[in-house]
């Protein structure tokens, strides 16, 4: 008895199905790997509260401060920039601290308390002090923060998602050419690194 051999159409259909199945399996595997990598990165960020800095170049830590005009960029989308200082006359100088809220929630740059939001010694959400970032205390020179209360008032207002705020800082050093350290420690319910900036005034 003769056996019917498979038709060409049947073989072609089987090959097409096999190729389609392989292609779909490959797409699914690639998608799963990509999702796994994203989930792992998200988990890694989530374990530290999204509060670590991730900008290229200097780390922004006390041992490796950022310079004038550089930006501290945090994992949750918050950015802080300290401008280069500008001479204003009579030995005074001004620079600007800009907060850009790229997070998905409201931020309090100065925390809840007006009197605790700024300091010339620290700790506070915004510290402006004489000396290099690693200096605990300096005696050879000093710095007067002239608009401290006005800066505090600018800081305590909530900064909504997607908003930007620039806080002017006016200082008067006891002599020209001194290093000035700016510490920015935006309060966070979880964890957020303090960003250090080092400028030269005068």
Backbone as ProteinMPNN parsed JSONL, in Angstrom:
{"seq_chain_A": "XXXXXXXXXXXXXXXXXXXXXXXXXXXXXXXXXXXXXXXXXXXXXXXXXXXXXXXXXXXXXXXXXXXXXXXXXXXXXXXXXXXXXXXXXXXXXXXXXXXXXXXXXXXXXXXXXXXXXXXXXXXXXXXXXXXXXXXXXXXXXXXXXXXXXXXXXXXXXXXXXXXXXXXXXXXXXXXXXXXXXXXXXXXXXXXXXXXXXXXXXX", "coords_chain_A": {"N_chain_A": [[0.858, -1.183, 0.0], [0.522, 2.19, -0.841], [2.152, 4.938, 0.714], [1.261, 8.213, 1.482], [3.381, 10.902, 0.776], [4.593, 13.752, 2.66], [3.208, 16.862, 1.725], [4.612, 19.656, -0.126], [3.621, 22.095, 0.749], [2.84, 21.508, 3.359], [5.306, 20.974, 4.611], [6.551, 23.481, 4.302], [4.831, 25.074, 5.795], [5.259, 24.001, 8.347], [7.977, 24.673, 8.733], [7.832, 27.464, 8.702], [6.27, 27.921, 10.959], [8.002, 26.971, 12.913], [10.18, 28.764, 12.679], [8.87, 31.165, 13.302], [8.126, 30.625, 15.938], [10.669, 30.394, 17.142], [11.625, 33.007, 16.762], [9.787, 34.487, 18.293], [10.338, 33.4, 20.813], [12.98, 34.285, 21.142], [12.579, 37.07, 21.212], [11.057, 37.283, 23.542], [12.914, 36.351, 25.44], [14.955, 38.312, 25.238], [13.473, 40.558, 26.061], [12.863, 39.795, 28.703], [15.441, 39.678, 29.829], [16.219, 42.38, 29.569], [14.266, 43.601, 31.164], [14.895, 42.401, 33.599], [17.455, 43.471, 34.071], [16.795, 46.181, 34.325], [15.099, 46.051, 36.565], [16.897, 45.147, 38.489], [18.708, 47.288, 38.622], [16.951, 49.25, 39.524], [16.249, 48.181, 41.998], [18.728, 48.226, 43.248], [19.16, 50.986, 43.407], [16.979, 51.637, 45.006], [17.588, 50.468, 47.466], [19.349, 52.181, 48.722], [17.824, 54.402, 49.035], [17.68, 56.17, 46.913], [19.285, 58.346, 47.273], [21.93, 58.84, 46.644], [24.732, 60.469, 45.063], [25.334, 60.751, 41.535], [26.698, 61.944, 39.443], [28.927, 62.533, 36.646], [32.547, 62.677, 36.772], [33.928, 64.54, 39.443], [33.203, 63.315, 42.747], [31.764, 64.744, 44.65], [31.859, 64.433, 47.35], [33.076, 65.007, 50.74], [35.815, 64.649, 50.592], [36.306, 64.954, 47.926], [35.342, 67.443, 46.599], [32.879, 69.196, 44.598], [33.338, 71.716, 42.043], [33.032, 75.314, 41.348], [30.117, 76.084, 39.506], [29.569, 73.473, 38.91], [27.436, 70.525, 39.074], [25.637, 68.7, 41.467], [24.198, 65.632, 41.136], [21.531, 63.678, 41.996], [20.38, 60.271, 42.483], [17.597, 60.123, 42.519], [16.752, 62.171, 40.929], [16.983, 64.79, 41.822], [18.76, 67.841, 41.498], [21.548, 69.905, 42.252], [23.166, 72.943, 41.936], [26.015, 74.999, 42.284], [26.944, 78.213, 41.651], [29.752, 79.962, 40.058], [31.544, 82.355, 42.099], [30.818, 85.891, 42.217], [32.29, 89.057, 42.145], [31.094, 91.808, 44.025], [31.733, 94.329, 44.86], [33.076, 96.495, 47.461], [34.389, 94.474, 48.771], [32.652, 92.355, 48.91], [31.018, 89.329, 47.813], [29.015, 87.327, 45.594], [27.241, 84.287, 45.13], [25.28, 81.619, 43.691], [22.936, 79.202, 44.674], [21.358, 76.642, 43.155], [18.451, 74.755, 43.069], [17.015, 71.986, 41.57], [14.175, 70.25, 41.135], [13.832, 67.19, 40.145], [12.6, 64.96, 41.051], [9.92, 62.666, 41.973], [8.304, 63.819, 43.828], [7.407, 66.323, 46.304], [9.927, 68.52, 47.601], [11.772, 69.653, 50.441], [13.986, 71.989, 50.534], [15.274, 73.409, 52.6], [14.487, 72.116, 54.848], [12.139, 71.721, 57.643], [12.387, 73.864, 59.413], [12.974, 77.282, 59.873], [15.055, 78.57, 61.345], [16.921, 76.537, 61.541], [17.778, 75.976, 59.009], [19.994, 77.057, 57.715], [23.563, 77.537, 58.114], [26.759, 78.679, 59.362], [28.568, 77.027, 60.294], [27.644, 74.362, 60.674], [25.927, 71.229, 61.438], [23.563, 71.635, 58.713], [20.84, 72.123, 56.36], [21.845, 73.908, 54.404], [25.076, 74.902, 54.353], [27.498, 77.387, 54.618], [30.765, 78.012, 54.773], [34.031, 79.21, 55.882], [37.144, 78.053, 54.514], [38.666, 74.941, 53.326], [37.053, 71.939, 52.113], [37.74, 69.737, 53.743], [38.607, 70.946, 56.046], [38.173, 71.361, 59.502], [38.107, 73.586, 61.062], [39.114, 76.981, 60.737], [41.58, 79.533, 61.335], [43.069, 81.53, 60.232], [41.673, 83.189, 58.573], [38.356, 84.504, 57.894], [34.768, 84.465, 57.326], [31.913, 86.289, 56.442], [28.502, 85.756, 56.319], [26.287, 87.491, 54.664], [23.546, 87.656, 53.922], [22.112, 85.754, 55.331], [19.638, 85.19, 56.699], [17.731, 85.851, 54.751], [18.358, 83.951, 52.818], [17.671, 81.656, 54.226], [14.891, 81.978, 54.394], [14.234, 81.689, 51.692], [14.83, 79.026, 51.365], [13.118, 77.391, 52.954], [10.554, 77.183, 51.887], [8.392, 74.844, 50.26], [9.514, 72.879, 47.477], [8.117, 72.11, 44.56], [7.466, 69.181, 42.519], [9.325, 69.103, 39.54], [9.947, 71.799, 39.644], [12.183, 74.664, 39.9], [14.572, 76.406, 41.892], [16.45, 79.253, 42.768], [18.826, 80.276, 45.056], [20.212, 83.141, 46.307], [23.459, 83.856, 47.626], [25.257, 85.952, 49.669], [28.437, 86.988, 50.556], [31.173, 88.072, 52.678], [34.519, 87.99, 52.776], [37.313, 87.982, 55.114], [39.695, 88.455, 53.929], [41.069, 88.565, 50.588], [40.847, 85.865, 48.201], [40.277, 83.498, 49.632], [39.472, 80.051, 50.426], [36.192, 78.708, 50.175], [33.716, 76.658, 51.514], [30.796, 75.014, 50.506], [28.114, 73.307, 51.758], [25.567, 71.123, 50.921], [22.776, 69.691, 52.096], [20.101, 68.306, 51.506], [17.139, 67.654, 53.188], [15.756, 64.361, 53.671], [13.37, 61.723, 53.737], [14.369, 59.192, 53.718], [17.444, 58.441, 52.879], [20.038, 60.701, 52.057], [22.907, 61.828, 50.427], [25.317, 64.299, 51.495], [26.183, 67.043, 49.546], [29.216, 68.449, 48.589], [30.801, 71.5, 47.832], [33.506, 73.451, 46.624], [34.768, 76.68, 46.604], [36.612, 79.611, 45.508], [36.943, 82.7, 46.934], [37.261, 86.054, 46.116]], "CA_chain_A": [[0.0, 0.0, 0.0], [1.336, 3.399, -0.967], [2.022, 5.963, 1.767], [1.342, 9.571, 0.931], [4.485, 11.702, 1.324], [4.106, 15.09, 3.039], [3.213, 17.829, 0.631], [5.54, 20.787, 0.023], [2.932, 23.122, 1.545], [2.869, 21.111, 4.774], [6.68, 21.175, 5.09], [6.78, 24.929, 4.371], [4.071, 25.59, 6.942], [5.966, 23.581, 9.558], [9.199, 25.479, 8.853], [7.435, 28.827, 9.043], [5.846, 27.928, 12.371], [9.195, 26.79, 13.735], [10.913, 30.034, 12.654], [8.077, 32.145, 14.057], [8.255, 30.265, 17.355], [12.022, 30.761, 17.587], [11.71, 34.472, 16.806], [9.021, 34.933, 19.468], [11.087, 33.006, 22.009], [14.131, 35.188, 21.248], [12.068, 38.383, 21.637], [10.66, 37.166, 24.953], [14.136, 36.242, 26.246], [15.587, 39.64, 25.255], [12.635, 41.424, 26.899], [13.035, 39.388, 30.102], [16.784, 40.101, 30.259], [16.189, 43.84, 29.709], [13.454, 43.916, 32.345], [15.665, 41.979, 34.767], [18.518, 44.46, 34.29], [16.145, 47.396, 34.825], [14.615, 45.791, 37.923], [18.066, 45.064, 39.362], [19.19, 48.66, 38.806], [15.961, 49.94, 40.348], [16.381, 47.644, 43.35], [19.993, 48.734, 43.774], [18.93, 52.383, 43.782], [15.989, 51.689, 46.074], [18.139, 50.063, 48.75], [19.99, 53.328, 49.373], [16.881, 55.51, 49.109], [17.848, 57.064, 45.77], [19.902, 59.577, 47.751], [23.345, 58.948, 46.336], [25.085, 61.272, 43.892], [25.741, 59.907, 40.414], [27.22, 62.751, 38.335], [30.25, 62.173, 36.135], [33.612, 63.537, 37.285], [34.135, 64.539, 40.892], [32.123, 62.623, 43.467], [30.976, 65.675, 45.452], [31.995, 64.113, 48.767], [33.935, 65.931, 51.478], [37.192, 64.459, 50.138], [36.373, 65.223, 46.482], [34.23, 68.383, 46.393], [32.606, 69.77, 43.284], [33.821, 73.075, 41.882], [32.022, 76.308, 40.967], [29.428, 75.816, 38.251], [29.283, 72.044, 38.754], [26.123, 70.098, 39.556], [25.447, 67.425, 42.161], [22.995, 64.989, 40.602], [21.162, 62.541, 42.83], [19.723, 59.187, 41.759], [16.145, 60.317, 42.419], [16.448, 63.257, 39.995], [17.288, 66.113, 42.38], [20.031, 68.422, 41.069], [21.949, 71.12, 42.965], [24.303, 73.598, 41.285], [26.546, 76.204, 42.934], [27.564, 79.019, 40.591], [31.004, 80.635, 40.418], [31.304, 83.612, 42.818], [30.932, 87.146, 41.47], [32.639, 90.202, 43.0], [30.011, 92.797, 44.026], [32.217, 95.611, 45.375], [33.242, 96.606, 48.914], [34.889, 93.207, 49.307], [31.601, 91.33, 48.989], [30.873, 88.427, 46.667], [27.743, 86.6, 45.547], [27.096, 83.097, 44.296], [23.884, 81.178, 43.676], [22.691, 77.768, 44.838], [20.134, 76.339, 42.412], [17.854, 73.438, 43.312], [16.107, 71.567, 40.501], [13.496, 69.054, 41.64], [13.441, 66.214, 39.132], [12.049, 63.778, 41.711], [8.476, 62.519, 41.777], [7.635, 64.287, 45.047], [7.803, 67.637, 46.818], [11.179, 68.531, 48.361], [11.976, 70.802, 51.33], [15.438, 72.225, 50.474], [15.796, 73.897, 53.867], [13.884, 71.416, 55.974], [10.92, 72.332, 58.176], [12.647, 74.93, 60.384], [13.675, 78.451, 59.338], [16.299, 78.845, 62.071], [17.879, 75.436, 61.389], [17.982, 75.665, 57.59], [21.313, 77.521, 57.259], [24.58, 77.643, 59.161], [28.128, 78.985, 58.953], [29.391, 76.009, 60.944], [27.046, 73.076, 60.323], [25.264, 70.779, 60.204], [22.314, 72.284, 58.309], [20.581, 71.861, 54.939], [22.795, 74.695, 53.611], [26.188, 75.414, 55.159], [28.508, 78.17, 53.902], [31.798, 78.205, 55.798], [35.376, 79.453, 55.364], [38.038, 76.903, 54.548], [38.485, 73.856, 52.379], [36.015, 71.001, 52.547], [38.234, 68.855, 54.81], [38.953, 71.732, 57.238], [37.181, 71.434, 60.577], [38.082, 74.948, 61.608], [40.247, 77.799, 60.275], [41.799, 80.73, 62.16], [43.832, 82.528, 59.477], [40.723, 84.056, 57.864], [36.962, 84.227, 58.264], [33.778, 84.766, 56.297], [30.623, 86.781, 56.927], [27.377, 85.457, 55.428], [25.539, 88.737, 54.835], [22.09, 87.522, 53.724], [21.79, 84.427, 55.864], [18.206, 85.038, 56.991], [16.995, 85.86, 53.482], [18.584, 82.64, 52.206], [16.863, 80.695, 54.982], [13.494, 82.15, 53.964], [14.106, 81.099, 50.354], [15.011, 77.577, 51.42], [12.11, 76.6, 53.672], [9.339, 76.96, 51.089], [8.448, 73.573, 49.524], [9.851, 72.904, 46.055], [7.265, 71.096, 43.933], [8.032, 68.347, 41.45], [9.546, 69.798, 38.276], [10.267, 73.214, 39.84], [13.576, 75.059, 40.116], [14.694, 77.605, 42.735], [17.818, 79.747, 42.938], [19.001, 80.984, 46.325], [21.433, 83.963, 46.305], [24.272, 83.872, 48.844], [26.182, 87.091, 49.67], [29.44, 86.79, 51.603], [32.294, 89.021, 52.744], [35.665, 87.365, 53.441], [38.214, 88.917, 55.797], [40.734, 88.798, 52.955], [40.799, 88.02, 49.254], [41.434, 84.594, 47.791], [40.121, 82.405, 50.594], [38.572, 78.979, 50.008], [34.879, 78.657, 50.831], [33.033, 75.379, 51.314], [29.333, 75.013, 50.543], [27.572, 71.965, 51.989], [24.134, 71.055, 50.638], [22.227, 68.449, 52.649], [18.639, 68.406, 51.391], [16.525, 66.627, 54.033], [15.063, 63.286, 52.975], [12.786, 60.765, 54.675], [15.245, 58.025, 53.734], [18.864, 58.777, 52.964], [20.572, 61.524, 50.972], [24.274, 62.276, 50.668], [25.617, 65.729, 51.497], [27.013, 67.459, 48.413], [30.214, 69.455, 48.957], [31.343, 72.351, 46.767], [34.577, 74.32, 47.11], [34.952, 77.872, 45.78], [37.597, 80.592, 45.974], [36.286, 84.009, 46.957], [38.176, 87.18, 46.132]], "C_chain_A": [[0.893, 1.231, 0.0], [1.052, 4.356, 0.192], [2.145, 7.327, 1.108], [2.511, 10.303, 1.58], [3.965, 13.095, 1.666], [4.203, 16.043, 1.865], [4.209, 18.947, 0.923], [4.934, 21.873, 0.89], [3.005, 22.806, 3.029], [4.25, 21.348, 5.371], [6.976, 22.666, 5.267], [6.072, 25.537, 5.568], [4.76, 25.235, 8.253], [7.218, 24.397, 9.792], [8.885, 26.902, 9.278], [7.034, 28.928, 10.507], [7.052, 27.824, 13.3], [9.998, 28.088, 13.822], [10.194, 31.113, 13.458], [8.191, 31.892, 15.558], [9.605, 30.649, 17.92], [12.166, 32.276, 17.73], [10.981, 35.018, 18.023], [9.758, 34.601, 20.756], [12.28, 33.935, 22.228], [13.705, 36.564, 21.737], [11.71, 38.361, 23.115], [11.893, 37.115, 25.855], [14.834, 37.599, 26.361], [14.808, 40.592, 26.162], [12.805, 41.093, 28.375], [14.398, 39.814, 30.644], [16.822, 41.611, 30.491], [15.408, 44.248, 30.951], [14.203, 43.551, 33.623], [16.764, 42.971, 35.105], [17.947, 45.751, 34.868], [15.708, 47.21, 36.275], [15.77, 45.736, 38.911], [18.632, 46.449, 39.654], [18.253, 49.433, 39.723], [16.052, 49.485, 41.798], [17.637, 48.175, 44.016], [19.849, 50.18, 44.224], [18.008, 52.47, 44.985], [16.558, 51.33, 47.425], [18.844, 51.207, 49.461], [19.1, 54.566, 49.359], [16.997, 56.509, 47.987], [18.603, 58.333, 46.14], [21.374, 59.717, 47.466], [23.57, 59.802, 45.096], [25.618, 60.369, 42.788], [26.279, 60.71, 39.23], [28.593, 62.239, 37.895], [31.294, 63.119, 36.722], [33.765, 63.416, 38.788], [32.927, 63.956, 41.611], [31.235, 63.569, 44.263], [31.004, 65.367, 46.935], [32.942, 65.111, 49.428], [35.39, 65.826, 51.014], [37.387, 64.797, 48.662], [35.259, 66.193, 46.086], [34.088, 68.824, 44.941], [33.12, 71.203, 43.24], [32.712, 74.03, 41.494], [31.436, 75.998, 39.594], [29.095, 74.36, 38.028], [27.975, 71.674, 39.448], [26.208, 68.758, 40.267], [24.13, 66.837, 41.673], [22.719, 63.73, 41.404], [20.351, 61.527, 42.028], [18.224, 59.402, 41.583], [15.758, 61.481, 41.514], [16.68, 64.653, 40.533], [18.664, 66.569, 41.892], [20.293, 69.701, 41.856], [23.212, 71.664, 42.3], [24.715, 74.82, 42.095], [27.342, 76.972, 41.881], [28.946, 79.515, 41.008], [30.693, 81.943, 41.159], [31.566, 84.827, 41.932], [31.267, 88.258, 42.461], [31.57, 91.277, 42.869], [30.472, 94.172, 44.503], [32.254, 95.621, 46.89], [33.69, 95.289, 49.546], [33.855, 92.107, 49.408], [31.534, 90.524, 47.687], [29.516, 87.728, 46.75], [27.913, 85.34, 44.713], [25.675, 82.579, 44.499], [23.809, 79.658, 43.788], [21.34, 77.468, 44.191], [19.71, 74.901, 42.663], [16.881, 73.144, 42.179], [15.489, 70.23, 40.901], [13.013, 68.169, 40.494], [12.914, 64.933, 39.744], [10.553, 63.694, 41.427], [7.688, 62.955, 43.01], [8.128, 65.685, 45.409], [9.078, 67.501, 47.654], [11.21, 69.779, 49.235], [13.478, 71.088, 51.379], [16.042, 72.661, 51.803], [15.263, 73.166, 55.08], [12.698, 72.183, 56.529], [11.136, 73.579, 59.029], [13.475, 76.051, 59.776], [15.026, 78.647, 60.015], [17.352, 77.749, 61.902], [18.263, 75.169, 59.937], [19.355, 76.077, 57.061], [22.282, 77.615, 58.434], [25.915, 78.043, 58.545], [29.105, 78.0, 59.582], [28.924, 74.615, 60.522], [26.689, 72.295, 61.566], [23.955, 71.538, 59.966], [22.064, 71.922, 56.845], [21.47, 72.673, 53.995], [23.832, 75.304, 54.552], [27.141, 76.162, 54.235], [29.562, 78.541, 54.937], [33.155, 78.49, 55.163], [36.212, 78.177, 55.444], [37.748, 75.895, 53.459], [37.537, 72.818, 52.964], [36.464, 70.108, 53.7], [38.629, 69.605, 56.081], [37.816, 71.683, 58.253], [37.01, 72.87, 61.06], [39.293, 75.701, 61.069], [40.355, 79.05, 61.141], [42.482, 81.849, 61.379], [42.934, 83.521, 58.742], [39.313, 83.668, 58.283], [36.045, 84.684, 57.128], [32.492, 85.219, 56.958], [29.55, 86.448, 55.893], [26.355, 86.578, 55.62], [24.028, 88.576, 54.733], [21.581, 86.172, 54.218], [20.294, 84.231, 56.089], [17.36, 85.025, 55.724], [17.147, 84.521, 52.765], [17.757, 81.571, 52.905], [15.399, 80.768, 54.568], [13.254, 81.544, 52.587], [14.103, 79.577, 50.409], [13.822, 76.814, 51.985], [10.818, 76.373, 52.89], [9.469, 75.649, 50.319], [8.756, 73.797, 48.048], [9.103, 71.756, 45.383], [8.017, 70.324, 42.855], [8.146, 69.144, 40.155], [9.917, 71.262, 38.415], [11.76, 73.422, 40.098], [13.592, 76.312, 40.986], [16.168, 77.968, 42.892], [17.887, 80.609, 44.19], [20.3, 81.792, 46.266], [22.139, 83.892, 47.663], [25.284, 85.009, 48.71], [27.14, 86.94, 50.848], [30.505, 87.886, 51.54], [33.438, 88.341, 53.489], [36.543, 88.414, 54.12], [39.413, 89.276, 54.934], [40.423, 88.108, 51.635], [41.448, 86.655, 49.063], [41.28, 83.446, 48.76], [39.23, 81.299, 50.01], [37.282, 79.014, 50.828], [34.239, 77.316, 50.497], [31.53, 75.571, 51.453], [28.883, 73.565, 50.698], [26.066, 72.011, 51.754], [23.629, 69.689, 51.081], [20.704, 68.554, 52.651], [18.007, 67.297, 52.224], [15.727, 65.617, 53.212], [14.541, 62.301, 54.008], [13.639, 59.507, 54.782], [16.683, 58.436, 53.953], [19.234, 59.671, 51.788], [21.979, 61.991, 51.355], [24.336, 63.802, 50.753], [26.541, 66.025, 50.324], [27.937, 68.585, 48.867], [30.711, 70.174, 47.706], [32.447, 73.202, 47.376], [34.828, 75.438, 46.11], [36.133, 78.68, 46.312], [36.973, 81.968, 45.837], [37.341, 85.101, 47.035], [39.306, 87.015, 45.135]], "O_chain_A": [[1.878, 1.308, 0.733], [-0.092, 4.562, 0.595], [3.027, 7.557, 0.28], [2.621, 10.324, 2.806], [3.014, 13.575, 1.048], [5.173, 16.021, 1.107], [4.6, 19.16, 2.071], [5.636, 22.506, 1.678], [3.203, 23.694, 3.857], [4.374, 21.854, 6.486], [7.579, 23.068, 6.262], [6.618, 26.391, 6.267], [4.839, 26.06, 9.163], [7.502, 24.78, 10.927], [9.583, 27.478, 10.112], [7.398, 29.874, 11.206], [7.121, 28.494, 14.331], [10.445, 28.472, 14.903], [10.817, 31.875, 14.196], [8.334, 32.826, 16.347], [9.697, 31.165, 19.034], [12.754, 32.766, 18.694], [11.487, 35.905, 18.71], [9.803, 35.412, 21.681], [12.563, 34.329, 23.359], [14.379, 37.165, 22.574], [12.017, 39.299, 23.851], [11.924, 37.755, 26.906], [15.256, 37.992, 27.449], [15.401, 41.341, 26.937], [12.883, 41.995, 29.209], [14.501, 40.261, 31.787], [17.385, 42.076, 31.482], [15.831, 45.129, 31.7], [14.159, 44.287, 34.609], [16.989, 43.284, 36.274], [18.526, 46.345, 35.778], [15.913, 48.089, 37.112], [15.65, 46.217, 40.038], [18.991, 46.753, 40.792], [18.701, 50.179, 40.594], [15.948, 50.297, 42.718], [17.625, 48.531, 45.194], [20.348, 50.563, 45.283], [18.227, 53.283, 45.883], [16.075, 51.825, 48.443], [18.929, 51.204, 50.689], [19.572, 55.667, 49.642], [16.456, 57.609, 48.096], [18.564, 59.307, 45.388], [22.017, 60.626, 47.992], [22.728, 59.858, 44.199], [26.267, 59.357, 43.055], [26.312, 60.195, 38.112], [29.316, 61.604, 38.663], [30.966, 64.236, 37.124], [33.735, 62.315, 39.339], [31.79, 64.08, 41.156], [30.077, 63.247, 44.531], [30.258, 65.971, 47.705], [33.535, 65.955, 48.757], [36.118, 66.818, 51.042], [38.523, 64.915, 48.201], [34.348, 65.833, 45.34], [35.049, 68.821, 44.171], [33.314, 71.83, 44.282], [31.566, 73.611, 41.326], [32.16, 75.691, 38.647], [28.41, 74.027, 37.061], [27.475, 72.413, 40.296], [26.776, 67.799, 39.744], [23.078, 67.467, 41.783], [23.557, 62.831, 41.485], [19.719, 61.869, 41.028], [17.638, 58.922, 40.613], [14.572, 61.759, 41.341], [16.585, 65.62, 39.778], [19.615, 65.788, 41.873], [19.378, 70.487, 42.1], [24.195, 70.946, 42.123], [23.864, 75.589, 42.542], [28.291, 76.448, 41.298], [29.275, 79.491, 42.194], [29.678, 82.578, 40.873], [32.406, 84.8, 41.033], [30.612, 88.392, 43.494], [31.172, 91.63, 41.759], [29.664, 95.1, 44.545], [31.549, 94.847, 47.538], [33.404, 95.024, 50.713], [34.144, 91.033, 49.936], [31.94, 90.986, 46.621], [28.95, 87.562, 47.83], [28.638, 85.329, 43.718], [24.956, 83.05, 45.38], [24.518, 78.929, 43.094], [20.307, 77.976, 44.626], [20.488, 73.962, 42.495], [16.02, 73.967, 41.867], [16.178, 69.214, 40.994], [11.93, 68.374, 39.946], [12.787, 63.922, 39.053], [9.992, 64.54, 40.73], [6.553, 62.525, 43.217], [9.135, 66.16, 44.885], [9.282, 66.493, 48.33], [10.733, 70.839, 48.828], [14.183, 70.487, 52.19], [17.187, 72.326, 52.105], [15.55, 73.546, 56.215], [12.289, 73.19, 55.952], [10.175, 74.283, 59.341], [14.55, 75.809, 59.228], [16.032, 78.865, 59.34], [18.542, 77.998, 62.096], [19.003, 74.224, 59.664], [19.832, 75.518, 56.073], [21.876, 77.752, 59.588], [26.175, 77.786, 57.37], [30.319, 78.126, 59.421], [29.722, 73.795, 60.069], [27.112, 72.668, 62.661], [23.325, 72.02, 60.908], [22.978, 71.462, 56.16], [21.817, 72.2, 52.913], [23.508, 76.109, 55.425], [27.545, 75.642, 53.195], [29.285, 79.295, 55.869], [33.412, 78.068, 54.036], [36.012, 77.338, 56.322], [36.735, 75.972, 52.764], [37.256, 72.822, 54.162], [35.649, 69.756, 54.553], [38.953, 68.978, 57.089], [36.656, 71.928, 57.921], [35.914, 73.301, 61.415], [40.378, 75.131, 60.954], [39.347, 79.567, 61.624], [42.475, 82.999, 61.818], [43.398, 84.586, 58.333], [39.1, 82.647, 58.936], [36.497, 85.216, 56.113], [32.032, 84.608, 57.922], [29.675, 86.815, 54.725], [25.642, 86.609, 56.623], [23.294, 89.302, 55.405], [20.729, 85.542, 53.592], [19.744, 83.2, 55.702], [16.387, 84.278, 55.63], [16.193, 84.013, 52.177], [17.205, 80.683, 52.256], [14.742, 79.74, 54.409], [12.202, 80.955, 52.338], [13.453, 78.919, 49.596], [13.542, 75.7, 51.542], [10.063, 75.454, 53.207], [10.536, 75.359, 49.778], [8.315, 74.779, 47.449], [9.411, 70.585, 45.604], [9.054, 70.759, 42.354], [7.186, 69.782, 39.723], [10.181, 71.92, 37.409], [12.489, 72.498, 40.457], [12.732, 77.181, 40.841], [17.017, 77.106, 43.119], [17.11, 81.548, 44.36], [21.381, 81.208, 46.183], [21.493, 83.869, 48.711], [26.072, 85.038, 47.765], [26.713, 86.785, 51.993], [30.709, 88.53, 50.511], [33.348, 88.133, 54.699], [36.521, 89.587, 53.749], [40.076, 90.285, 55.176], [39.613, 87.182, 51.58], [42.462, 86.338, 49.685], [42.071, 82.503, 48.725], [38.344, 81.574, 49.201], [37.296, 79.314, 52.022], [34.224, 76.894, 49.341], [31.054, 76.207, 52.393], [29.22, 72.707, 49.883], [25.371, 72.85, 52.328], [24.005, 68.661, 50.516], [20.096, 68.855, 53.678], [18.296, 66.121, 52.003], [15.11, 65.959, 52.203], [15.184, 62.067, 55.032], [13.635, 58.835, 55.813], [17.092, 58.743, 55.072], [18.801, 59.435, 50.66], [22.206, 62.483, 52.461], [23.515, 64.503, 50.161], [27.552, 65.351, 50.128], [27.484, 69.563, 49.463], [30.999, 69.56, 46.679], [32.335, 73.631, 48.525], [35.07, 75.19, 44.929], [36.594, 78.456, 47.431], [36.528, 82.354, 44.756], [38.207, 85.081, 47.91], [40.168, 87.888, 45.028]]}, "name": "protein", "num_of_chains": 1, "seq": "XXXXXXXXXXXXXXXXXXXXXXXXXXXXXXXXXXXXXXXXXXXXXXXXXXXXXXXXXXXXXXXXXXXXXXXXXXXXXXXXXXXXXXXXXXXXXXXXXXXXXXXXXXXXXXXXXXXXXXXXXXXXXXXXXXXXXXXXXXXXXXXXXXXXXXXXXXXXXXXXXXXXXXXXXXXXXXXXXXXXXXXXXXXXXXXXXXXXXXXXXX"}
